[in-house]
Amino acid sequence: MQTSEPTIALYTKVLAGLLLLTLLTFIQPSTWHLTPGKTIVIQLIIAMMKVGLVAAYYMHLRSERAYLKGYVVMALVILLIFFVIVGIDVVHS
């Protein structure tokens, strides 16, 4: 399931998207005066969008087979489980 070869124009668009999201990361707290909890949620959403772009285009996961994508998802789920366990431990200590 190989797609066409990525071009310089595609990588330039992805880079522009990453730079815009990074700019939004810095501008968001000062322009939208939200509670710290809501700001953290928005910052994490922006970070996940950047991770998605990097993984899909720069790590070439967009053109990989389904089983390899499954391995990546499985690794992220295991990482999330560890974060939840550590978070629960920190809250209760």
Phi and psi in degrees as GROMACS dihedral restraints (atoms count N, CA, C in turn):
[ dihedral_restraints ]
;  ai    aj    ak    al  type     phi  dphi    fc
    3     4     5     6     1   -81.9    20    10
    4     5     6     7     1   133.1    20    10
    6     7     8     9     1   -93.3    20    10
    7     8     9    10     1   178.2    20    10
    9    10    11    12     1   -63.9    20    10
   10    11    12    13     1   157.2    20    10
   12    13    14    15     1   -63.5    20    10
   13    14    15    16     1   135.7    20    10
   15    16    17    18     1   -67.7    20    10
   16    17    18    19     1   147.0    20    10
   18    19    20    21     1  -108.0    20    10
   19    20    21    22     1   169.5    20    10
   21    22    23    24     1   -63.2    20    10
   22    23    24    25     1   -35.8    20    10
   24    25    26    27     1   -62.3    20    10
   25    26    27    28     1   -40.2    20    10
   27    28    29    30     1   -63.4    20    10
   28    29    30    31     1   -47.4    20    10
   30    31    32    33     1   -63.9    20    10
   31    32    33    34     1   -33.2    20    10
   33    34    35    36     1   -66.6    20    10
   34    35    36    37     1   -40.6    20    10
   36    37    38    39     1   -65.6    20    10
   37    38    39    40     1   -41.1    20    10
   39    40    41    42     1   -64.4    20    10
   40    41    42    43     1   -42.8    20    10
   42    43    44    45     1   -61.0    20    10
   43    44    45    46     1   -42.6    20    10
   45    46    47    48     1   -62.6    20    10
   46    47    48    49     1   -40.6    20    10
   48    49    50    51     1   -62.3    20    10
   49    50    51    52     1   -43.0    20    10
   51    52    53    54     1   -63.8    20    10
   52    53    54    55     1   -40.7    20    10
   54    55    56    57     1   -66.8    20    10
   55    56    57    58     1   -39.7    20    10
   57    58    59    60     1   -65.1    20    10
   58    59    60    61     1   -40.8    20    10
   60    61    62    63     1   -66.3    20    10
   61    62    63    64     1   -36.2    20    10
   63    64    65    66     1   -65.3    20    10
   64    65    66    67     1   -42.0    20    10
   66    67    68    69     1   -61.5    20    10
   67    68    69    70     1   -42.4    20    10
   69    70    71    72     1   -62.2    20    10
   70    71    72    73     1   -35.3    20    10
   72    73    74    75     1   -59.6    20    10
   73    74    75    76     1   -40.0    20    10
   75    76    77    78     1   -81.2    20    10
   76    77    78    79     1   -33.5    20    10
   78    79    80    81     1   -80.0    20    10
   79    80    81    82     1   -34.4    20    10
   81    82    83    84     1   -53.4    20    10
   82    83    84    85     1   -48.1    20    10
   84    85    86    87     1   -64.4    20    10
   85    86    87    88     1   -31.6    20    10
   87    88    89    90     1   -86.3    20    10
   88    89    90    91     1   -22.5    20    10
   90    91    92    93     1   -94.1    20    10
   91    92    93    94     1   -37.3    20    10
   93    94    95    96     1  -105.0    20    10
   94    95    96    97     1   106.3    20    10
   96    97    98    99     1   -84.6    20    10
   97    98    99   100     1    88.7    20    10
   99   100   101   102     1  -111.0    20    10
  100   101   102   103     1   171.9    20    10
  102   103   104   105     1   -68.2    20    10
  103   104   105   106     1   157.2    20    10
  105   106   107   108     1   -56.9    20    10
  106   107   108   109     1   -36.8    20    10
  108   109   110   111     1   -64.3    20    10
  109   110   111   112     1   -42.6    20    10
  111   112   113   114     1   -69.2    20    10
  112   113   114   115     1   -36.4    20    10
  114   115   116   117     1   -63.5    20    10
  115   116   117   118     1   -41.6    20    10
  117   118   119   120     1   -63.0    20    10
  118   119   120   121     1   -42.2    20    10
  120   121   122   123     1   -62.4    20    10
  121   122   123   124     1   -45.0    20    10
  123   124   125   126     1   -64.1    20    10
  124   125   126   127     1   -41.7    20    10
  126   127   128   129     1   -63.2    20    10
  127   128   129   130     1   -38.8    20    10
  129   130   131   132     1   -68.0    20    10
  130   131   132   133     1   -36.5    20    10
  132   133   134   135     1   -63.9    20    10
  133   134   135   136     1   -43.5    20    10
  135   136   137   138     1   -62.4    20    10
  136   137   138   139     1   -42.1    20    10
  138   139   140   141     1   -63.6    20    10
  139   140   141   142     1   -39.4    20    10
  141   142   143   144     1   -66.3    20    10
  142   143   144   145     1   -34.9    20    10
  144   145   146   147     1   -64.4    20    10
  145   146   147   148     1   -40.8    20    10
  147   148   149   150     1   -67.1    20    10
  148   149   150   151     1   -40.5    20    10
  150   151   152   153     1   -61.7    20    10
  151   152   153   154     1   -40.8    20    10
  153   154   155   156     1   -61.8    20    10
  154   155   156   157     1   -42.8    20    10
  156   157   158   159     1   -64.4    20    10
  157   158   159   160     1   -45.3    20    10
  159   160   161   162     1   -63.7    20    10
  160   161   162   163     1   -45.4    20    10
  162   163   164   165     1   -65.5    20    10
  163   164   165   166     1   -42.2    20    10
  165   166   167   168     1   -70.5    20    10
  166   167   168   169     1   -42.7    20    10
  168   169   170   171     1  -102.6    20    10
  169   170   171   172     1   -49.0    20    10
  171   172   173   174     1   -79.0    20    10
  172   173   174   175     1   -29.8    20    10
  174   175   176   177     1   -93.9    20    10
  175   176   177   178     1     1.1    20    10
  177   178   179   180     1    60.2    20    10
  178   179   180   181     1    28.9    20    10
  180   181   182   183     1   -74.6    20    10
  181   182   183   184     1   -18.4    20    10
  183   184   185   186     1   -62.7    20    10
  184   185   186   187     1   -32.3    20    10
  186   187   188   189     1  -103.8    20    10
  187   188   189   190     1    12.0    20    10
  189   190   191   192     1   -88.1    20    10
  190   191   192   193     1   167.8    20    10
  192   193   194   195     1   -76.1    20    10
  193   194   195   196     1   163.9    20    10
  195   196   197   198     1   -63.2    20    10
  196   197   198   199     1   -37.6    20    10
  198   199   200   201     1   -66.8    20    10
  199   200   201   202     1   -34.9    20    10
  201   202   203   204     1   -69.2    20    10
  202   203   204   205     1   -39.3    20    10
  204   205   206   207     1   -61.5    20    10
  205   206   207   208     1   -36.4    20    10
  207   208   209   210     1   -62.9    20    10
  208   209   210   211     1   -39.1    20    10
  210   211   212   213     1   -62.8    20    10
  211   212   213   214     1   -40.3    20    10
  213   214   215   216     1   -65.0    20    10
  214   215   216   217     1   -44.5    20    10
  216   217   218   219     1   -62.6    20    10
  217   218   219   220     1   -41.8    20    10
  219   220   221   222     1   -62.1    20    10
  220   221   222   223     1   -42.1    20    10
  222   223   224   225     1   -64.1    20    10
  223   224   225   226     1   -39.8    20    10
  225   226   227   228     1   -67.5    20    10
  226   227   228   229     1   -36.9    20    10
  228   229   230   231     1   -65.6    20    10
  229   230   231   232     1   -42.6    20    10
  231   232   233   234     1   -63.1    20    10
  232   233   234   235     1   -41.0    20    10
  234   235   236   237     1   -62.1    20    10
  235   236   237   238     1   -41.8    20    10
  237   238   239   240     1   -62.6    20    10
  238   239   240   241     1   -40.3    20    10
  240   241   242   243     1   -60.7    20    10
  241   242   243   244     1   -44.6    20    10
  243   244   245   246     1   -62.3    20    10
  244   245   246   247     1   -41.3    20    10
  246   247   248   249     1   -62.3    20    10
  247   248   249   250     1   -41.3    20    10
  249   250   251   252     1   -64.7    20    10
  250   251   252   253     1   -43.0    20    10
  252   253   254   255     1   -62.1    20    10
  253   254   255   256     1   -45.1    20    10
  255   256   257   258     1   -66.0    20    10
  256   257   258   259     1   -40.9    20    10
  258   259   260   261     1   -60.8    20    10
  259   260   261   262     1   -43.6    20    10
  261   262   263   264     1   -63.2    20    10
  262   263   264   265     1   -40.6    20    10
  264   265   266   267     1   -64.1    20    10
  265   266   267   268     1   -41.1    20    10
  267   268   269   270     1   -66.9    20    10
  268   269   270   271     1   -40.3    20    10
  270   271   272   273     1   -64.3    20    10
  271   272   273   274     1   -37.1    20    10
  273   274   275   276     1   -92.2    20    10
  274   275   276   277     1     6.8    20    10
